Each structure stands twice: as structure tokens, then as C-alpha cells.
């Protein structure tokens, strides 16, 4: 299972290198949702987007819609900063009280409060520093299940870039599928024609551009995270399935899953049993137009894929 990946998140680069049109209405909707839900439902409910995608709009907005998105991001971040500063004040007061108690009459509760408050203060200060940072770092492009990422699709014969959630909810299923099937951020190649994925395999395909991916493996009875990178440094055009799900209130959800297959020998030797499927560049347009091909032909695109030699190391 590809539980995390480092992606190409800056939308202008897709325009430059792949000639895509930006699905700007979907980007506006996503960031409007993030802007409004943070205020109405709390920050924990807002859509998660990689900082690299946010910075693409904040650093170089070129249209009125992009400037609107930049405003949404700026205002949402300001509210988030206020919330974290408020919590930081609470934890600092908690720490002072605990230290005063420990100085006069030590108790187990005061010890716990000192430890917990200290840890939370460190965490909150790190979050605030990261929120306020404007210079990009490599980790800004990392996504996890439930996060949004830019995905290339085909509409009207044109490549279009749309923001989608990395956990696919196929059209027509109930919303609780996310909870019942939490692993649907990946789609096994040997299950694509089965009951779940046949709703989207051969119907709606996408491509996500990935630098590297991360997997959980067992080492000496403990879980560790390994980072896998093509030895030649190439980017991977990862085959994806996606769907447009519409809720009872008419609110749409665009979501996707990365296709996975049996791992190459070096990934298997590292302890993992699955691997994402990177398409050959010459197969991208065929993959993005599944209606023009049989399921057997589409499967052959997955078989005739790029096969980089992966190097791995413990993730930082």
C-alpha cells in the first residue's frame, strides 16, 4: 500500500510541462470549502492540502480566480494561527502552574501536566513556524490518505488538472465507505475488475506525478517507514482511478486511488508486498481516455509500465 508520496503539487508546472488546463472551478471550490469549514466546523474538519500546493497559489497568482484562492488560503491560515496561539497561551499557563506546584508540593498530576504541556508547547511552536514559513521545503509536497493532490484527467480531448482527495469514494456508494474501507487510497491491479473498482476502472482514469513514495514495513518486530526513490531520479507518472461522488446535499467530492501491483524484487526484498504503477509517458493519453480502449488493452498499459530500480532508506 502506498500510504504516502512526495508529489508534484505546483499547478503552473503542469501547465508548463504537460500543457494542461487548470480545473480552476474545482480548485476554487476546494479552497472555499477549506476557508468556510474551518470557521463553521473547526480546523480539524478542513480539507488537508500539501503546503506546496498552497504556495503555488500564494507565491504567483496570475488570474482573478487564483488571487481569490490565495485570499482563501491566507485567511484560513490566519484563523488557524489564532487558534494555535490561543492554545499555546493555555499550555504555557498550564506549564507555569505545574512548575509552581512542583516547587512547593510535588504531585503526580503536576508532573503529568508539566510533561504534557511541554510537549504540546513544542508541537504548537513547530506548527506555527511551519504555517508562517514562505520558503518551500521538499516535505511540503508530501501527501497522505485523506489529503488533496493535483491529478491529471482528460476532458474533451484536453488534459485537465483537478484537485482530488487521496482516498477514492466511487460514485453511488454511501459516504460511510470511507470508514468501512479505509484502504481505498490504493487500487490493486488484480482487483480492478472486481465489484468495487469496476465502477471506475475503464471509466475514469487519472495520473499523479510522484517523486518518491513511502511504505510501512516490519523490521525486528517494529514498524518502520521506508522511502523509495527511483535510482535514476526520474519522476513517476502514477496510474490512478478517480470518481466524482455527489452527496445528498449536492456537494461534490472528487477523489482518487493509486493503482498498485506486485512489487519489483528490490521493493519485496525491503519488506513490502505492493508497489505503485508508473506509466510510460507515451501511454499517458491512452490511460486518460479509457473509453477508447478495452479493459484488456488498459491492463496491458499497466503491464508495459516504467520499471525503475528503486533505492530505499529509512524515512526521516
PyMOL commands that set and color helices and strands:
alter all, ss='L'
color gray80, all
select helices_A, chain A and resi 11-18+24-40+43-45+51-59+64-104+108-132+138-141+177-180+189-191+197-199+265-269+281-288+290-292+295-303
alter helices_A, ss='H'
color red, helices_A
select strands_A, chain A and resi 4-7+21-22+48-49+142-144+147-155+158-166+186-188+205-219+222-230+236-246+252-261+275-276+278-279+310-314
alter strands_A, ss='S'
color yellow, strands_A
deselect
rebuild
show_as cartoon
